[in-house]
Amino acid sequence: MPNSPPDPPIAPSRSIDIEDARLLDRLRRNERDALAAMYDAYGRMAYGLAYRVLGEAGDAEDIVQESFLSVWRQAERLDPARGSVRSLLMTIVHRRSIDVLRRRRGRPERALDDAQPIASSAPDPVEFASQAEERERIQGAMKELPPEQRAAIELTYFGGLTIAEMATREQIPLGTAKSRLRLALERLRKALVTA
């Protein structure tokens, strides 16, 4: 049997953006300005996710800062084949936000009179348009999900429930809850990659 050429290297996933790969390389080389570049690229998105889950500006800002530092500290261990900087960062932001939300459950609500006004800063129009477009894509993909799968994502990712709590609330077996969430995430991923 003749010698066959070696298999070509596996191409990186389409979800790994070239700029993101460059950013990861800079983070792994411990370049100080890489953290600033990461914040410029994903800061608003990370804050938006934390704020949506928590509904409180101060906690959202803290979560974002902690999450960026977490990515910075573990940069040398990151593998671009396993996902992008963006997906890792958003996963960390989401998990930490949910942790804060769960800790809050025991705290009483603050009176509205005690709340501080939210600082307003006009967003960059290009950034705002980009975020609006991304939000519309996600909302469109969410609308395409069957109602039970959409509920699974809303309750766990934005409602702060564990899968077991979601199963109890929806009055379904735990295995069904896990399946619904897994299928919903797969359908969302496919819809967003092809969009």
Secondary structure by P-SEA (a helix, b strand, c coil): cccccccccccccccccaaaaaaaaaaaacccaaaaaaaaacaaaaaaaaaaacccaaaaaaaaaaaaaaaaaaccccccccccaaaaaaaaaaaaaaaaaaaaccccccccccccccbbbbccaaaaaaaaaaaaaaaaaaaaccaaaaaaaaacccccccaaaaaaaacccaaaaaaaaaaaaaaaaaaaaac
